[in-house]
Amino acid sequence: MTATDDSPVVLDRRDGPYGEVVLRRSGELLQIIANGCFLMDTSDGRSERLLVDAARDALDGRPAPEVLIGGLGVGFSLAHAAADPRWGRITVVEREPAVIDWHRGGPLAEISADALADPRTRVAEADLVTYVNETSDTFDALCLDIDNGPGWTVTEGNDSLYTPDGLAACARVLRPGGVLETWSAQPSPEFEGTLRNAGFRQVRTEEVPVARGVPDVVHLAVRPG
């Protein structure tokens, strides 16, 4: 069979610590696939930018807030945060060495090169679930974008992040009044309830229209204090 011009082209395929990860190009788009599951591409980025901006806006103008971004992905969230001089320290936790490589010297550098060169930026190669349970660092905002949503995780181990115990770990790394934001491919009233039951306040969901299908959403919640 002869490939057509619009057939996706695999740029890199690796066996990572959590399964297979693939970077491919489809037309002008770069796509990340994990264990056969489409994660994200470079087609838009509006919801990733909202993830960062809504967190900053909810912090009521505190100076140089520090943000923890869960998941490097295609780099939209990191690039947007680094383009905003109002942010202080920017820490990104990414568990896939391949994804980090694709940004540091591969095709995704076209999105993230300036952000990675920013002195405020630090990339931690770690599993986010482990990181929030073990780190002694605290942040003003935690932006989660490691799954397709609380009910559609990339690997089973991520499920625990959206439980009461997982949300308690997220609250532990947030300073009083800190903001937790979670990206999702679809709304989750059940997750909103879990956030409230875990002690978060001002829980709300913001929608981001997409070309087809249900809107992407960002779940926002504030740690009391």
Helices and strands as residue ranges (DSSP letters): E 9-16, E 19-26, E 29-34, E 37-41, H 46-57, E 67-70, H 76-82, E 90-94, H 97-104, H 109-117, E 121-125, H 128-134, E 139-144, G 156-162, H 164-172, E 174-184, H 189-197, E 201-208, E 216-222
